């Protein structure tokens, strides 16, 4: 079983769908308003408030965990997996001090994109768009994304 923190975000939404397409059982943490959304993506949803670690333990052993938020959950993920090699973060810069890998871009990008395109073509992967911006509004896209949590991606529209 894989645990994904911030499962309702744009990256988390994709991770849940890809994991489920590969037959992996997933637990996703999200706020109360996003529980149904996380379940709609095929994951078991839990809130990330007080007691989240114990609620995860009751669901069974966690084989791996992915931190997408960096909101102080890394020690809990380490505790749940029992091994820093089973936890990856893209958001917590202090994780390497615990022996946890901070993942940037890696692997084969062409292969990853081909797999994503295949899942999209099969209707098994949908990347929600929260908001679109005209290129002239690009400067407001970044502060907007930092100001609030969204379910989908923010997209810049470039017209030629």
C-alpha positions as CSV (number, residue, x, y, z in Angstrom):
1,X,0.0,0.0,0.0
2,X,1.3,3.5,-0.9
3,X,0.5,6.6,1.1
4,X,0.4,9.9,-0.8
5,X,0.2,13.2,1.1
6,X,-1.6,16.1,-0.6
7,X,-3.4,13.7,-2.8
8,X,-6.0,16.1,-4.0
9,X,-3.5,18.5,-5.6
10,X,-2.5,18.4,-9.2
11,X,0.5,16.1,-8.8
12,X,-1.3,14.0,-6.2
13,X,-4.3,13.5,-8.5
14,X,-2.0,12.2,-11.2
15,X,-0.1,10.0,-8.8
16,X,-3.3,8.4,-7.5
17,X,-4.6,7.6,-11.0
18,X,-1.3,6.2,-12.2
19,X,-0.9,4.0,-9.1
20,X,-4.5,2.7,-9.4
21,X,-4.0,2.0,-13.1
22,X,-1.0,-0.1,-12.1
23,X,-3.1,-2.0,-9.5
24,X,-1.5,-0.4,-6.5
25,X,-3.7,0.2,-3.4
26,X,-3.4,3.9,-2.4
27,X,-4.2,6.0,0.7
28,X,-4.4,9.7,0.0
29,X,-4.4,12.5,2.6
30,X,-6.4,15.6,1.9
31,X,-8.5,18.2,3.6
32,X,-12.1,17.5,4.6
33,X,-13.5,19.2,1.5
34,X,-11.5,16.9,-0.8
35,X,-12.2,13.5,0.7
36,X,-14.9,12.5,-1.9
37,X,-12.6,13.7,-4.7
38,X,-9.7,11.5,-3.5
39,X,-12.1,8.5,-3.2
40,X,-13.3,9.3,-6.8
41,X,-9.7,8.7,-7.9
42,X,-9.7,5.2,-6.4
43,X,-7.8,5.9,-3.2
44,X,-8.8,5.5,0.4
45,X,-9.1,9.0,1.7
46,X,-8.0,10.3,5.1
47,X,-7.7,13.8,6.5
48,X,-4.3,15.0,7.5
49,X,-5.3,16.6,10.8
50,X,-4.5,15.3,14.3
51,X,-4.4,11.5,14.5
52,X,-3.8,10.9,10.8
53,X,-0.9,8.5,11.4
54,X,-3.1,6.3,13.6
55,X,-5.9,6.3,11.0
56,X,-3.4,5.2,8.4
57,X,-2.0,2.4,10.7
58,X,-5.6,1.0,11.0
59,X,-5.7,0.6,7.2
60,X,-2.7,-1.7,7.2
61,X,1.0,-1.6,6.6
62,X,2.4,1.2,4.4
63,X,5.0,-0.1,1.9
64,X,5.9,3.3,0.5
65,X,5.1,7.0,0.9
66,X,5.2,10.1,-1.2
67,X,5.2,13.6,0.3
68,X,3.9,16.2,-2.1
69,X,3.2,18.9,0.4
70,X,6.2,19.5,2.6
71,X,3.9,20.4,5.5
72,X,5.7,18.7,8.2
73,X,4.5,15.1,7.5
74,X,7.8,13.6,6.6
75,X,8.6,12.2,10.1
76,X,5.1,10.6,10.2
77,X,5.7,9.0,6.8
78,X,9.0,7.7,8.0
79,X,7.4,6.3,11.1
80,X,4.7,4.6,9.0
81,X,7.1,3.0,6.5
82,X,9.9,2.3,9.0
83,X,12.5,3.0,6.4
84,X,13.8,6.2,4.8
85,X,14.3,4.4,1.5
86,X,10.6,3.9,1.3
87,X,9.8,7.6,1.5
88,X,10.2,10.2,-1.3
89,X,9.5,13.9,-1.1
90,X,9.3,16.6,-3.8
91,X,8.5,19.3,-1.2
92,X,10.5,18.9,2.1
93,X,14.0,20.1,1.7
94,X,14.9,18.9,5.2
95,X,14.1,15.2,4.4
96,X,17.7,14.3,3.3
97,X,18.7,15.0,6.9
98,X,16.5,12.0,7.8
99,X,18.0,9.9,5.0
100,X,14.9,10.5,2.9
101,X,15.3,11.1,-0.8
102,X,14.4,14.5,-2.2
103,X,13.2,13.7,-5.8
104,X,13.7,16.1,-8.6
105,X,13.3,15.3,-12.3
106,X,14.8,12.0,-13.0
107,X,14.3,8.8,-14.8
108,X,13.4,8.6,-18.5
109,X,11.2,11.5,-19.3
110,X,10.2,10.2,-22.8
111,X,9.2,6.9,-21.2
112,X,7.2,8.6,-18.5
113,X,5.4,10.9,-21.0
114,X,4.6,7.9,-23.2
115,X,3.1,6.1,-20.3
116,X,1.1,9.1,-19.3
117,X,-0.2,9.6,-22.9
118,X,-1.2,5.9,-23.0
119,X,-3.2,6.3,-19.8
120,X,-4.8,9.4,-21.0
121,X,-5.8,7.7,-24.3
122,X,-7.3,4.9,-22.3
123,X,-9.3,7.3,-20.2
124,X,-7.5,6.2,-17.1
125,X,-5.7,9.5,-16.4
126,X,-7.3,12.9,-16.3
127,X,-5.4,16.0,-15.2
128,X,-7.9,18.5,-13.9
129,X,-7.4,22.2,-14.8
130,X,-8.3,24.5,-11.9
131,X,-7.7,27.8,-13.7
132,X,-6.4,29.0,-17.1
133,X,-4.5,32.2,-17.6
134,X,-4.0,34.2,-20.8
135,X,-0.3,34.7,-21.4
136,X,-0.8,38.4,-20.5
137,X,-1.9,37.2,-17.0
138,X,1.1,35.0,-16.4
139,X,2.5,37.2,-13.6
140,X,-0.6,36.5,-11.5
141,X,-0.5,32.7,-11.9
142,X,2.3,32.0,-9.5
143,X,1.1,34.1,-6.5
144,X,-2.4,32.7,-7.1
145,X,-1.1,29.2,-6.8
146,X,0.7,30.0,-3.6
147,X,-2.3,31.7,-2.1
148,X,-4.7,28.7,-2.1
149,X,-4.8,24.9,-2.5
150,X,-6.4,23.7,-5.7
151,X,-7.4,20.3,-7.1
152,X,-6.0,20.9,-10.6
153,X,-3.3,22.5,-12.4
154,X,-3.0,26.1,-13.5
155,X,-2.4,26.5,-17.2
156,X,-1.0,29.4,-19.3
157,X,-2.7,29.7,-22.6
158,X,-0.2,30.5,-25.4
159,X,-1.9,31.4,-28.7
160,X,0.1,31.8,-31.9
